[in-house]
Amino acid sequence: MEKFTTLRGVAAPMPMVNIDTDMIIPKNFLKTIKRTGLKDGLFYEMRWTGDGQKKDFILDQPAYQNAKIIIAGPNFGCGSSREHAAWALGDLGLKAVIAPSFSDIFSGNAFKNGILTVVLPQEAIDRLMEVAQTDPVSIDLETQTVTTPFQDRFTFEIDPFRKHCLLNGLDEVGLTMARGDAISTHEAKMRDSLPFLARGTDAVAAA
């Protein structure tokens, strides 16, 4: 997982409430277990007509094609628990979503995939949507702030554990690997105190 420290980029304003995971990635794109190749299905029904013509969706507009941030309305990511929603956002290159509130499950999935979810009051969201029409938005995870070129500065809260993981690029595998020395020490103690377990492990390894 890539480290998330600071991000300055184009932010796509999506002033909709209750953007659910089925809107983010429809069920017919859930057959894969790969985290790549999902960007074409992202917001599919909002981007394409029934006869295969593109709609004028925000993320397809020239000004927002390279967006790194989405600014949305309340309850972003509600609906089913599909992790594909976070995978699809990441596959398109989106790194953060700013909204007044999120589904807890979506927020957890986003975090596990290196996507920062920022909760701000509606007044701040309204201002950021206004700025995003013409200028970039900046996020500093270390200081927990969202800023604009116009001296706007909004602070947000984040769980300290999630902040640590994002700053250091640690997913669940990375967290385990970071404890490698402690794991090795524990395994050595177990071999000494319970040698019959070690014999079983050695037999499996030899097989």
C-alpha positions as CSV (number, residue, x, y, z in Angstrom):
1,M,0.0,0.0,0.0
2,E,1.3,3.4,-0.9
3,K,2.0,5.9,1.8
4,F,-0.5,8.7,2.2
5,T,1.1,11.9,3.5
6,T,-0.1,14.9,1.5
7,L,-2.3,15.2,-1.5
8,R,-2.9,18.2,-3.7
9,G,-5.0,17.7,-6.8
10,V,-8.2,18.1,-8.8
11,A,-11.3,17.4,-6.7
12,A,-14.5,16.3,-8.4
13,P,-17.7,17.8,-6.8
14,M,-20.5,15.3,-6.5
15,P,-23.3,17.0,-4.5
16,M,-25.4,13.9,-4.1
17,V,-26.6,12.2,-0.9
18,N,-26.6,8.5,-0.3
19,I,-24.2,7.5,-3.1
20,D,-24.3,3.8,-2.4
21,T,-21.9,1.0,-3.4
22,D,-24.2,-0.2,-6.1
23,M,-23.9,3.2,-7.7
24,I,-20.1,3.2,-7.3
25,I,-19.7,-0.3,-8.8
26,P,-22.8,-2.2,-10.0
27,K,-23.2,-5.9,-9.1
28,N,-22.4,-7.2,-12.6
29,F,-18.8,-6.1,-12.1
30,L,-18.3,-8.1,-8.9
31,K,-17.3,-11.4,-10.6
32,T,-13.6,-10.6,-10.3
33,I,-11.4,-10.9,-7.3
34,K,-8.7,-8.7,-8.8
35,R,-8.3,-5.1,-7.7
36,T,-7.5,-3.9,-11.1
37,G,-9.6,-3.4,-14.2
38,L,-12.6,-2.1,-12.3
39,K,-12.3,1.6,-13.3
40,D,-14.5,1.1,-16.4
41,G,-17.3,0.0,-14.2
42,L,-17.0,2.8,-11.7
43,F,-20.3,4.8,-11.5
44,Y,-21.3,2.8,-14.6
45,E,-25.0,3.6,-14.7
46,M,-24.2,7.3,-14.1
47,R,-21.6,7.4,-16.9
48,W,-23.3,5.4,-19.7
49,T,-26.7,5.3,-21.3
50,G,-28.5,2.1,-22.2
51,D,-27.4,2.2,-25.8
52,G,-23.7,2.6,-24.8
53,Q,-23.3,6.3,-25.2
54,K,-21.4,8.3,-22.6
55,K,-23.3,10.7,-20.4
56,D,-21.8,14.0,-19.2
57,F,-20.6,12.5,-15.9
58,I,-18.3,14.6,-13.8
59,L,-15.3,12.3,-13.8
60,D,-15.4,12.1,-17.6
61,Q,-15.4,15.9,-18.1
62,P,-12.0,17.2,-19.2
63,A,-11.5,19.3,-16.1
64,Y,-12.0,16.3,-13.8
65,Q,-10.5,13.4,-15.7
66,N,-7.4,13.4,-13.5
67,A,-9.3,13.9,-10.2
68,K,-7.6,12.5,-7.1
69,I,-10.4,13.5,-4.7
70,I,-14.2,13.3,-4.6
71,I,-16.2,15.8,-2.6
72,A,-19.6,14.3,-2.0
73,G,-22.8,14.6,0.1
74,P,-23.8,12.7,3.3
75,N,-23.7,8.9,3.7
76,F,-21.2,8.1,1.0
77,G,-20.7,4.4,0.4
78,C,-23.9,3.2,2.0
79,G,-25.5,0.0,0.8
80,S,-23.8,-3.4,0.5
81,S,-20.4,-4.2,1.9
82,R,-18.7,-4.9,-1.4
83,E,-15.0,-4.1,-1.2
84,H,-15.0,-3.7,-5.0
85,A,-16.3,-0.1,-4.4
86,A,-13.0,0.9,-2.9
87,W,-11.1,-1.1,-5.5
88,A,-12.8,0.7,-8.3
89,L,-12.1,4.1,-6.9
90,G,-8.5,3.3,-6.4
91,D,-8.2,1.8,-9.9
92,L,-9.2,5.1,-11.4
93,G,-6.5,6.8,-9.3
94,L,-8.8,8.4,-6.6
95,K,-7.0,8.8,-3.3
96,A,-9.5,10.5,-1.0
97,V,-13.2,11.1,-0.5
98,I,-14.4,14.1,1.5
99,A,-18.0,14.0,2.7
100,P,-20.2,14.9,5.8
101,S,-20.5,11.2,6.6
102,F,-19.7,7.7,5.4
103,S,-21.0,4.2,5.8
104,D,-18.8,2.5,8.4
105,I,-18.1,-0.5,6.2
106,F,-17.2,1.5,3.2
107,S,-14.9,3.7,5.3
108,G,-13.1,0.6,6.6
109,N,-12.8,-0.9,3.1
110,A,-11.4,2.4,1.8
111,F,-8.8,2.6,4.6
112,K,-7.7,-1.0,3.9
113,N,-7.1,0.0,0.3
114,G,-5.2,3.2,1.0
115,I,-8.1,5.6,0.4
116,L,-8.6,8.4,2.9
117,T,-12.1,9.2,4.0
118,V,-12.4,12.8,5.4
119,V,-15.5,13.8,7.4
120,L,-16.2,17.6,7.4
121,P,-19.3,19.6,8.2
122,Q,-21.7,20.5,5.4
123,E,-20.6,24.1,5.4
124,A,-17.0,23.0,4.7
125,I,-18.2,20.6,2.0
126,D,-20.2,23.4,0.3
127,R,-17.1,25.6,0.2
128,L,-14.9,22.9,-1.1
129,M,-17.3,22.1,-3.9
130,E,-17.3,25.7,-4.9
131,V,-13.5,25.9,-4.9
132,A,-13.2,22.6,-6.8
133,Q,-14.9,24.1,-9.8
134,T,-11.8,26.1,-10.5
135,D,-8.9,25.2,-8.2
136,P,-7.2,22.2,-6.6
137,V,-7.8,21.1,-3.0
138,S,-5.0,19.9,-0.6
139,I,-5.1,17.3,2.1
140,D,-2.4,17.0,4.8
141,L,-2.8,13.8,6.8
142,E,-0.1,14.6,9.3
143,T,-1.8,17.9,10.4
144,Q,-5.3,16.5,9.6
145,T,-6.2,19.5,7.5
146,V,-7.9,20.3,4.2
147,T,-6.9,23.6,2.6
148,T,-7.5,25.6,-0.6
149,P,-5.5,28.3,-2.4
150,F,-7.9,30.8,-0.8
151,Q,-6.7,30.3,2.8
152,D,-9.6,28.0,3.6
153,R,-8.5,25.6,6.3
154,F,-10.6,22.7,7.7
155,T,-9.5,20.2,10.3
156,F,-10.7,16.7,10.5
157,E,-10.6,13.8,12.9
158,I,-9.1,10.3,12.1
159,D,-8.6,7.2,14.2
160,P,-4.9,7.2,15.3
161,F,-4.4,3.6,14.2
162,R,-5.7,4.4,10.7
163,K,-3.6,7.5,10.5
164,H,-0.5,5.6,11.4
165,C,-1.2,2.9,8.8
166,L,-1.9,5.4,6.0
167,L,1.1,7.5,6.8
168,N,3.4,4.5,6.7
169,G,1.7,2.6,3.9
170,L,0.8,-0.4,6.1
171,D,-2.0,-2.7,5.1
172,E,-2.7,-5.9,7.0
173,V,0.2,-7.7,5.4
174,G,2.5,-4.8,6.1
175,L,1.5,-4.6,9.7
176,T,2.3,-8.3,10.1
177,M,5.6,-8.0,8.4
178,A,6.5,-5.0,10.6
179,R,6.2,-7.4,13.6
180,G,8.6,-9.9,12.0
181,D,11.2,-9.8,14.8
182,A,8.6,-10.3,17.5
183,I,7.0,-13.2,15.5
184,S,10.4,-14.9,15.1
185,T,11.1,-14.5,18.8
186,H,7.8,-16.0,19.7
187,E,8.2,-18.9,17.4
188,A,11.7,-19.6,18.8
189,K,10.3,-19.7,22.4
190,M,7.5,-22.0,21.2
191,R,10.0,-24.4,19.7
192,D,12.0,-24.5,23.0
193,S,9.0,-24.9,25.3
194,L,6.9,-27.1,23.1
195,P,9.3,-29.1,20.9
196,F,6.7,-31.6,19.8
197,L,5.1,-28.7,17.8
198,A,8.4,-28.0,16.1
199,R,8.7,-31.6,15.1
200,G,5.3,-31.4,13.5
201,T,6.2,-28.3,11.7
202,D,9.5,-29.8,10.5
203,A,7.7,-32.8,9.2
204,V,5.3,-30.7,7.2
205,A,8.1,-28.6,5.8
206,A,10.0,-31.7,4.8
207,A,7.0,-33.1,3.0
